[in-house]
């Protein structure tokens, strides 16, 4: 990220980001700061938060760390309240905190179910509620949530993750309908195949030949955190001023492929996966 030397499309904006300690959340803080925003970074991981804030400040960005557990309503309220107390207002809220919860439906215990719902769904709900309340007086604002490509491309073993992320997409649409009259837009992104610490490329490859990536993903590579952060930044900005209620796939074309794979021999497409 380059030093911030000139105004850009988020110059002067205050943006709250959850899940800011790592992965897509941390990268979003970098991208937003590079676009001129003051970033209020929230996460339960205090050490990770400090690393994110230090990285932003190192390149002349402005960032504030607030330790917050998004599964607790009081923590999310405190995160937003701190942003307003310290900076006067918020212009955008990016609800990025979330996690994968693997397991077959029949095997899910109450703890896994509760943690999945609390983090992936309630955390987004709390952030959306708090942001709408905070933005209504100004008559403008943007909320960006994180759903998943799994809502359109589910597979066995990710039941809690898939249904909570599907609920996020519906929450996003409903909130957009309710908040639109107040000048507040609500959108989401649906990432797929993100090469992060939570879902590293090595895990996704599972011993397959890296050259086969081009047969699974139309753009020919796994996603990087900045691929997703760039779309979050767009949705947070006025460039997306007429976009609301949408869940935008950021997936390198996997949804468009609809279960088809480029043949390993480069001779058309097949609905059978290519193995090494």
Buried (B, 14 or more C-beta within 10 A) or exposed (E): BEEBEEEBBBEEBBBBBBBBBBBBBBBBBBBBBBBBBBBBBBBBBEEBBBBBBEBBEEEEBBBBBBBBBBBBBEBBBBBBBBBBEEBEBBBBBBBBBBBBBEBEEEEBEEEBBEBBBBBBBBBBBBBBBBBBEBBBEEEBBBBBBBBBBBBBBBEEEBBBBBBBBBBBBEBBBEBBEEBEEBBBBBBBBBBBBBBBEEBEBEEBBEEBEEEBBBBBBBBEBBBBBBBBBBBBBBBBBEEBEEBBBBBBBBBBEBBEBEEBBBEBEEEEEBEEEBEE
